Amino acid sequence: MHPGHARTALVTWLQARKHAGQIVMRIEDIDRPRVLSGSADAICRDHEWLGLDWDEGPVFQSSHDEAYERALRRLEAAGMVYPCTCSRKDIAAIASAPHGDDGLRYPGTCRSGVTQPGKPPALRFVFKEPTPGFEDALCGTYPEGWTGGDFVLRRADGIWAYQLAVVVDDAEAGITEVIRGEDLLSSTPRQIALYRALGYPVPRFAHVGLVVDGDGARLASRHRATSIASLRESGRSPEDVIGELACSLGLTATTAPIRAEELLPSFELVHISRSSVTWNPKG
């Protein structure tokens, strides 16, 4: 867990506790070959150390194959899914492939039949135009049509795509509000389309500004030097880290140490900083 995750987790915790909500701890481990042993325990340990508890879970996506399969069958029965043998390289090589706010869009090459018979296909969702817009609690209006292109529900190797998995999990857990990093803003219209296609209620969304490194790149798990575990091991206190995160969100005027619960009285989601922030690994 790195400070970007922790920053979003802090916002989630404050919003839930302020409004008597429930937090579900979900471990997104559907891409099994990439899951590191012990990573789920480490994530939970980091949350506990920061004082950010949860109410349900941890819930593991890897145990939800049957639920994803049921949802896929419903979409197939409605004519919203088709097999596709195009690789990312194939799509990038198509000069006429359209682009949108989220980059290269799949041009629907296999909608009328696969182009490479005999090759294991992925399964794509028919993402009809105009694609959904929505109102984000932090980022404001995301217009219709900004995200497009039929997207993958299950990869050719059988691994479930993030878009389908999170929608099914949210619906089955009764999630009413999703708070996450701004890097997932453009994924939201895809998920809204799936909520609607499956007859699920669409939750509210709030996308929090990212934590970046000195080069402006989003912090990720590879940034070991700035992980919550490394901060803990270096002798930093939970209050130190919460204080820095709170200041970066505009919740406090300084980075002075503070506990998460001390932020509750004055917390309002709409007042947090919408900007990305550069993390100083030295504190």
FENGIJO-V597400 format. One record per helix or strand. SS is the DSSP state (a for helix, b for strand). FROM is the first residue (numbers start at 0). TO is the last residue. Records with the same first field share a line. If there is no record, write none. Layout:
SS = FROM-TO  FROM-TO
//
This chain:
b = 1-1  23-26  55-59  80-83  98-99  102-103  121-124  133-135  139-141  150-153  159-159  176-180  203-207  210-211  217-217  226-226  276-277
a = 2-17  31-33  38-49  60-62  64-76  87-92  161-172  181-196  223-225  227-232  237-247  259-265  268-270
//
